[in-house]
Each structure stands twice: as C-alpha cells, then as structure tokens.
Amino acid sequence: MNRVIQIIEETRSNKGITKTHVAKKCGHTVTWYNDIIKGRRRLRVDDLFPIADAVGEKPEYFFTKKLSDTLNSEKSA
C-alpha cells in the first residue's frame, strides 16, 4: 500500500470515520474508495483534497517527508 494511502487509512480509522462517510463527502461510492485503498485505482491529487477534508486534515498532513528531504536522501545513496 502506498504510504500516503496508508496514512489516510490510519487517520480515518483512528478518528472512527467510516469509509462510507469519506466516499460520500467525495461524491463517490464506497467501492471507489476501496479501489483506491486496495491499489485498483490511483489516488489523484484532485481526490486528495476532499478525502483530507472528510477526515478533518489538510492534504499535506499525509506526506511524511518534504520533497527536499527525499531528494537529498536519494543523492546520498
């Protein structure tokens, strides 16, 4: 599972928010949300904003590293 999706799911679960709530807030079905979680559908940037809103976080919350940190660690390897 993609790390961003994993953080979204952990946050959703920890807050007691249902998949149905997230899907409805995004204007989609639970199947759509499950497909994203299971990797059958890509998480689009356009989808990240309503998902973040549905779980009460800002989109950047789901990214654990800054891009510059990632690039620096790749250069070191």
N, C-alpha and C positions, 0 to 999 in steps of 0.2 A: 504494500500500500504506500502510495505517495506520502511523504512526510507532512505536507500541508493538509492533505485529506485526513491523515491520522490525527493531527492536532484539532481539526474541525470536529471530528467524531468524538475525541476525548472531551472537548469542551462541551459539545452538545449533551453528551451522556452525563458528565459531571454536574451540569446545570439542570438535569432532569427534563430536558426538552426532547420532545418526540420527533422522529423522522417525519411524521405526518405534518407537524407544525412547520418544520423547516421547508418542506416541499410546498405546502400551501402558501407560505409567506413569499415563496419564489415564483408562485403561479404555475407550479408543475405538480406532477403526481409523485407519490412515494416511490414508484418504480424508477422514475427519473433520478431521484436522489440515491436510491440503492445502486443504480447503474454507475453513478459517479463513485460511490464508496467502493464498489467491487471492481472498478477499473474498466468497466464495459463502455463507459462514456467518459470523455475527457472533461475535466473541470476547466471551464472557460473563465477568463478574467471577468467577463460580464456576469457570470453566475456567482462569482465570489462575493460581490458586494451585497446582494440580497441574502445570501447564506450567512454572511457575517452579521448582517442586521438581524436575522432570525435568531441567532444565538447570542445577540447582545454584545458583539465585539466589533472592533474596527478590522478591516481586511488585513492590515499589516500585523495584527496580533498573531496570525497563523504562520508567519515567517520567522523562524528561529534565528536566522543569521542574516546579516546585511550582505548585500551583493559584494561589497568590497572585501568582507571577511572571507567569503567563499573564493573569490578570485585570488586573494593573497595566499590562501592555503593550497590552492591548485598550483600556483607558481613555485611554492616551496617543495612540492612533492616531486 
